[in-house]
């Protein structure tokens, strides 16, 4: 039996780890190091949900900034700038489904720099 996604996300140490990709949906795990960020972005055609399972940080969605923590969900609405930063000690960990899939199946990047080089 596979552990729940929350457990897998808490155990993940990769910046981005593709957990599963289907025809219409993808599940990705992320681990953002102290002082790191996902990186500002605007998606068109999907509204990613980010479920935070460990750590704390700051979300910027459009012109609004707010604190985020374990157990909360952030949404990056299509067409709206968003970024999520780890502003505290320890890793900020999360899972995020994309529909449609956003990354190559099995995409795995140890660091943000690796992920950016692969895009």
Secondary structure, 3 states (H helix, E strand, C coil): CCCCHHHHHHHCCCCEEEEEECCCCEEEEEEECCCCECCCECCCCCCEEEEEEECEEEEEECCEEEEEECCCEEEECCCCCEEEECCCCCCEEEEEEECCCCCCCCCEECCHHHHHHHC
